[in-house]
Amino acid sequence: MKLRDIRDKTAIAGVGNTPFEALYKKRDPRRNAYTLGLEAFENALEDSGLRKEDIDGVIMSRIPSYSKMCVMAGIKNPRLTNVLEAAGRMSGIALQYAAMAVYTGMANVVACIYGNDGWSAGATYGSEPQMIDSYNSPFGMTSPGASLALMWQRHMHEYGTTTEDLGVLAISQRKFASMNPNAVMRTPLTMDQYMKSRYICYPLRIYDYCLINDGGVCLIVTSAERAKDCKKRPVYIMATGQAANHTPYYHAPGYGWDAMKLVADQVYTMAGVGPGEIDCAQIYDNFLPTVMLSLEGYGFCPKGESGRWIRGGRIELGGELPVNTSGGHCSESYMQGWALHAEAVRQLRGECGDRQVEDCEIVQYICSSPICSSHILRR
């Protein structure tokens, strides 16, 4: 099989999610990953026009038991099942696995289901036991945020980028969120507010950190041919790729650009397009420096130039490359990459209302973490 054989052979036929903004207003201990994932699954089925009887593959993340989830969803005898760990890097991996399963005939219709009750459960995403060790913990390196802060300090030292550059990105994403009725944080943000906000781990401020909220997302993947008969316009998977750096820490020599280059070469070759042909990008933003490093690592701008490159409205609506058009993890919701996939699909369908990118034909999803992944999707 040649690398490009899978191009356009599979498609996303349905997407569904929970109401992020409404769930954020009040914690509820009765919520759990299963009920949130189930609601997203039912919404994705409605979106696709498919029936639960059509689902013969299930891939889930942050949902502990596939058997319990399948019973709740009414999915019987799936030919493919997989449960991925509760990590944001897994959203891209889930879609990639689903596309490969459909392409090889292991399943005909795969539901990728995610549920996250982190807000109600009191998750902190820092100082988890697996992040604590005798070499890093004494220096405060107990969370991914500390690692990204360390890398961004180095980037500022080497290339002259500034904290204000992150402010430009934070403000842009909040502008998109203000146009998104489902976003958790919709109040516009100014540079003055950003610069006066408190540090969490210098030089990163509170607006540079992802949200913690409840929600669920589901993506339904099937063959390109079958997707044509579904309820909504198919979104074709032109390319997908990944490269792993098997370390529990985010701080990496070279900012992770070596893994990004491997993935970039793969997806751009498979899709037959380059960075200049991407109409908008959905970039994993657990912390805002991740977006900046990704723009450089995937060739949208020269290395070290992201701070200057994003200025002047380039990443906003009407700009050269609108980025995180839903508001991203820092303003819409932190669904660990899953909601970014849903936004990519909706942009390609032309369903995003005031934040819709004009003539949106090709969207790239990027996640740069200990497993780098990327997809290029088209309408």
C-alpha positions in Angstrom: 0.0 0.0 0.0 1.3 3.4 -0.9 1.1 6.3 1.5 -1.5 8.2 -0.6 -3.8 5.2 -1.1 -6.0 6.1 2.0 -6.5 9.7 0.8 -10.2 10.6 0.5 -11.3 7.0 1.1 -12.9 7.7 4.5 -15.0 10.5 5.8 -16.5 12.0 8.9 -20.3 11.6 8.5 -21.5 13.0 11.8 -20.4 15.1 14.8 -22.1 15.7 18.1 -21.3 17.4 21.4 -22.9 18.5 24.6 -23.7 22.2 25.5 -20.3 23.3 27.0 -21.4 26.7 28.2 -24.6 25.5 29.9 -22.8 22.7 31.7 -20.1 25.1 33.0 -22.6 27.2 34.9 -23.1 24.6 37.6 -21.1 21.6 38.7 -23.1 18.4 39.1 -21.7 15.4 40.9 -24.2 13.2 39.1 -22.5 13.8 35.7 -20.0 11.3 34.5 -18.0 10.5 31.4 -20.6 7.9 30.3 -23.6 10.2 30.4 -21.7 13.0 28.7 -20.4 10.7 26.0 -23.8 9.2 25.5 -25.4 12.6 24.9 -22.7 13.4 22.3 -23.1 10.1 20.6 -26.9 10.5 20.3 -26.3 14.0 18.8 -23.8 12.7 16.3 -26.2 9.9 15.2 -28.9 12.6 14.6 -26.3 14.7 12.8 -25.4 11.8 10.5 -28.8 10.4 9.9 -27.4 6.9 10.8 -28.9 4.5 13.3 -27.2 2.9 16.3 -27.6 -0.4 14.5 -25.2 0.9 11.9 -22.4 1.3 14.3 -20.0 -1.7 14.2 -16.9 0.0 15.6 -16.3 1.9 18.8 -13.2 3.9 19.9 -13.4 5.9 23.1 -11.3 8.0 25.3 -11.7 9.2 29.0 -14.5 6.7 29.2 -13.3 3.8 31.4 -15.4 0.8 30.1 -16.3 0.2 26.4 -18.7 -2.5 27.5 -20.7 -0.2 29.8 -20.7 2.5 27.2 -21.9 0.2 24.5 -24.7 -1.1 26.7 -25.8 2.5 27.5 -25.7 3.4 23.8 -27.4 0.3 22.5 -24.4 -0.8 20.4 -24.5 -4.5 20.0 -21.7 -6.8 18.8 -19.2 -4.2 17.5 -16.5 -5.7 15.3 -14.0 -3.2 16.5 -13.5 -1.9 20.1 -10.8 0.2 21.7 -10.4 2.3 24.8 -7.7 5.0 24.7 -6.1 6.7 27.7 -7.5 9.9 29.1 -5.1 12.2 27.3 -5.6 15.0 24.8 -3.2 13.5 22.4 -5.6 10.7 21.9 -8.3 12.6 20.0 -6.1 12.7 16.9 -5.1 9.0 17.4 -8.8 8.0 17.7 -9.7 9.5 14.4 -6.7 8.0 12.7 -7.5 4.5 14.1 -11.1 4.9 12.9 -10.1 5.9 9.4 -7.7 2.9 9.2 -10.3 0.5 10.5 -12.9 1.6 7.9 -10.3 1.7 5.1 -9.1 -1.9 5.9 -12.7 -3.2 6.3 -12.3 -4.0 10.0 -15.5 -1.9 10.6 -18.0 -0.1 8.4 -19.1 2.7 10.7 -17.0 3.7 13.7 -18.1 6.0 16.6 -15.3 7.8 18.3 -16.8 8.8 21.7 -15.3 11.1 24.4 -16.7 12.2 27.8 -15.1 14.4 30.4 -16.5 15.3 33.8 -13.4 17.1 34.9 -15.2 20.3 36.1 -17.7 18.5 38.3 -15.1 15.9 39.5 -12.6 18.6 40.5 -9.8 17.7 38.1 -6.7 19.9 38.2 -4.5 18.6 35.3 -1.4 19.1 37.4 0.7 17.3 40.0 -0.8 13.9 39.1 1.2 11.0 40.6 2.7 10.0 37.3 4.2 13.4 36.8 6.1 13.4 40.2 9.6 12.1 40.3 12.9 12.9 42.1 14.5 14.6 39.2 11.9 17.2 38.1 9.4 17.7 41.0 11.9 19.6 43.3 12.2 22.2 40.6 8.4 22.7 40.2 8.1 20.5 37.0 5.0 18.7 38.2 2.6 19.6 35.3 2.6 20.1 31.5 2.1 23.8 32.2 5.4 24.1 33.9 7.1 22.3 31.0 5.5 24.6 28.4 6.5 27.6 30.5 10.1 26.5 30.5 10.1 26.0 26.8 8.5 29.4 26.1 11.1 31.1 28.3 13.8 29.5 26.1 11.9 30.5 23.0 11.8 34.1 24.3 15.5 34.0 25.0 16.5 32.5 21.6 14.1 34.3 19.3 12.9 37.5 21.0 9.3 36.4 21.3 7.3 38.1 24.1 4.5 37.5 26.5 2.5 40.1 24.5 2.7 37.7 21.5 0.7 35.1 23.5 -1.7 37.9 24.4 -2.4 38.4 20.6 -3.3 34.8 20.4 -5.4 34.8 23.5 -7.4 37.8 22.3 -7.9 36.3 18.8 -9.3 33.1 20.3 -11.6 35.0 22.6 -12.9 36.9 19.6 -13.9 33.6 18.0 -15.4 32.4 21.2 -17.6 35.6 21.5 -19.1 34.4 18.2 -19.7 30.9 19.4 -23.0 30.4 21.4 -21.6 27.2 22.9 -18.3 28.7 24.2 -17.6 28.8 27.9 -15.7 32.1 27.9 -17.4 34.6 25.6 -16.5 38.0 27.1 -14.0 39.9 24.9 -10.5 40.2 26.2 -8.2 43.2 25.8 -4.4 43.3 25.8 -4.5 45.4 29.0 -6.6 42.7 30.8 -4.2 40.0 29.5 -1.1 41.8 30.7 -2.5 42.5 34.1 -3.7 38.9 34.6 -1.9 36.7 37.2 0.9 34.3 36.3 0.3 30.6 36.9 3.8 29.6 35.9 6.0 32.4 34.6 5.9 33.5 31.9 2.4 31.9 31.4 -0.7 33.7 32.6 -4.1 32.3 33.4 -5.3 33.2 29.9 -2.5 31.0 28.5 -4.0 27.9 30.2 -6.8 25.7 28.9 -10.2 25.6 30.7 -11.5 22.8 32.9 -15.1 22.0 32.0 -17.6 19.1 31.5 -18.6 17.8 28.1 -18.7 15.2 25.5 -17.9 14.9 21.8 -18.5 12.2 19.2 -17.2 11.7 15.7 -18.7 9.1 13.3 -16.4 7.8 10.6 -17.3 5.7 7.6 -16.3 5.1 4.0 -16.4 8.0 1.6 -19.0 6.2 -0.5 -21.3 5.6 2.4 -20.9 9.1 3.8 -22.4 10.5 0.5 -25.8 9.0 1.5 -25.7 10.4 5.0 -27.7 13.4 6.2 -24.9 16.0 6.1 -22.2 16.9 3.6 -19.3 14.4 4.0 -15.9 15.7 5.3 -13.2 13.7 3.7 -10.0 12.7 5.4 -7.3 13.6 3.0 -4.4 12.7 5.2 -3.5 11.6 8.7 -0.2 11.1 10.5 1.5 10.8 13.9 4.9 10.6 15.5 5.5 9.7 19.1 8.0 10.9 21.6 7.5 8.4 24.5 8.2 10.6 27.5 5.8 11.8 30.2 7.1 15.3 30.0 6.3 18.1 27.6 9.7 19.8 27.7 11.8 18.6 24.8 15.0 19.7 23.2 14.2 21.5 19.9 10.6 22.3 21.0 9.3 19.0 19.5 10.0 20.2 16.0 11.6 16.9 15.0 8.4 15.0 15.6 6.3 17.8 14.0 8.4 17.6 10.8 7.9 13.9 10.5 4.1 14.3 10.7 4.1 17.4 8.5 6.0 15.6 5.8 3.6 12.7 5.9 0.3 14.6 5.9 1.4 17.2 3.3 2.7 14.4 1.0 -0.4 12.3 1.5 -2.8 15.2 0.9 -0.9 16.8 -1.9 -1.2 20.2 -0.3 1.1 22.5 1.7 0.7 25.0 4.5 -0.2 27.7 2.1 -3.4 25.9 0.9 -4.9 25.4 4.4 -7.9 27.6 4.9 -8.0 27.4 8.6 -6.3 25.5 11.4 -7.5 23.9 14.5 -4.4 23.6 16.8 -4.3 21.8 20.1 -3.9 24.6 22.7 -3.6 23.0 26.1 -1.3 26.0 26.6 -1.0 28.8 24.1 2.8 28.3 23.4 1.8 24.9 21.9 0.0 26.8 19.1 3.0 29.1 18.4 5.4 26.2 18.3 3.0 24.3 16.0 2.8 27.1 13.5 6.6 27.1 13.3 7.0 23.3 13.3 4.4 22.7 10.5 5.9 25.4 8.3 3.3 28.1 8.4 6.0 30.6 9.4 9.8 30.4 10.0 11.1 29.0 13.2 11.2 31.7 15.9 8.9 34.0 14.0 5.4 33.0 15.3 5.1 35.9 17.6 5.6 38.4 14.8 3.7 36.3 12.2 0.4 36.1 14.0 0.1 39.9 14.4 -2.0 42.2 12.2 -5.1 39.9 12.1 -3.4 37.1 10.3 -5.0 34.4 12.5 -8.4 36.1 12.9 -11.5 35.8 10.7 -10.7 37.2 7.3 -7.0 36.7 7.8 -4.5 34.4 6.0 -4.9 31.5 8.5 -7.8 31.7 11.0 -6.7 29.6 14.0 -9.0 27.9 16.5 -12.2 29.4 15.2 -14.4 28.0 18.0 -12.3 29.7 20.7 -10.1 26.7 21.3 -9.3 25.1 24.6 -8.6 28.4 26.3 -12.0 30.0 25.5 -14.5 27.5 24.0 -13.9 24.3 26.1 -11.2 21.9 27.0 -12.4 18.7 25.3 -8.8 17.6 24.8 -8.8 18.1 21.0 -12.1 16.5 20.3 -14.1 19.7 20.0 -11.5 21.1 17.7 -12.2 18.2 15.3 -16.0 19.0 15.5 -15.2 22.6 14.7 -13.1 21.6 11.7 -16.0 19.5 10.3 -18.5 22.4 10.9 -16.3 24.9 9.2 -16.0 22.7 6.1 -19.8 22.3 6.1 -20.3 26.0 6.4 -22.2 25.7 9.7 -20.3 28.2 11.9 -22.5 31.3 11.5 -20.7 34.6 12.4 -17.3 32.9 12.8 -17.5 31.0 9.5 -14.4 31.1 7.4 -15.3 32.2 3.9 -14.8 29.6 1.1 -13.4 27.1 3.6 -12.4 24.0 1.7 -9.4 22.6 3.5 -8.8 22.4 7.3 -5.8 21.1 9.2 -5.9 19.7 12.7 -2.7 19.7 14.7 -1.7 18.3 18.1 1.9 18.8 19.2 2.4 16.8 22.4 4.3 13.6 23.4 2.3 12.1 20.5 2.2 14.6 17.6 -0.7 14.0 15.2 -2.3 15.9 12.4 -5.1 15.4 9.8 -6.0 17.3 6.7 -9.7 17.4 6.0 -11.6 18.7 3.0 -15.2 19.2 2.0 
